[in-house]
Amino acid sequence: MTTPGLAPSYTTARQRFLAAADHAGARVATHDHPLAGREGEQLGIDVAEIGDPAAGDVLWIVSGTHGVEGFTGSALQTHWLTTATAPPGVRVVLVHAFNPYGFAWVRRVNEDNVDLNRNFVDWSEPAPINERYGGIAHLLVPERWDDETVAFTTTRLFEYAGEIGLDAMQEVVSSGQYAHPSGVFYGGSGKVWSHRWLEEHASGLAGQAARLGIVDLHTGLGPWGHGELISHEAGDDPGYQRGTAWWGEVRSMQDGESVSANLSGDWLGRIAAFVPDVEITAAALEFGTVDTVSVLQALRADAWLHAHGDPDGDGAAAVRAQVRAAFADDDPAWFEAVRTRFDEVVEQALLALTTATK
Ligand SMILES: [Zn+2]
């Protein structure tokens, strides 16, 4: 059967997801976001559930943690609803658009310019300090975004990367920062809306789960069409070891194996605190799109647009197109590769849950 591929907008993606959920007989709950989208549309997190409400084995599949990355995640969730179902004894929970505002505005960040996966730090402690970010903050997001400024700042950033090395550069730029609210990879100054939503609803989403699998869908890192499983845990953690038993290769951020920097404040690293008595096996599934420099240039342009430009002005559509192209590829061959890998990962998770020692 043919799949429609990636939707052109958040609203269309949401309509397709809800239609597929309805057709599959899923139980659906909608949680409204307090703000409207770019065209005044209502925003929200939609949760579709399939399978026994009292199941002891539960799988969450989550899209749109990083807004714009939801174009792919949403299409994969819709694909799952139209082609698969929950095996006996397992409940599958699809969380659609965890960061709906970013999805609708074609941004990776949320309504507060916050990267949701840098916001799940322990806010009872002082926020982590990323001192070196401050030294290049003015280069990453300059006040102007004309050709001359882009060329100059990009050259300076390359020079800095040459001095400290590419891995260190990735860490400085993308591991998270809490001191520059209009910068990139900003973690915020407290719990944002999606964070509070998860904290409130996590135990309900887990239900009667004794075992919980989580696949959090992302795009923008790694080789084109390749899907890498990334764990927030270190190699000797039981959750990581279960992950490798389920899926084979899982890369640990903490051990520096992954395409991702070892970052602070990702939600998978915090979820155990919200559902404390559940055995959790979780990974981000990260699909590669374009090269890292193109991704960073898109994020810089987006941050500039919202800090110093006019998000409703003439140049905004071009920036949004640049961001979308960095995180989603409308080439059917790309989505076919992504979908094949997604099917494999979800099937492996469901198999592991149904065969777990009870
Ligand atoms: Zn992401």
Residues whose N, C-alpha, C, O or C-beta is under 5 A from the ligand:
A	BS01	ZN	H66 E69 H218 T219
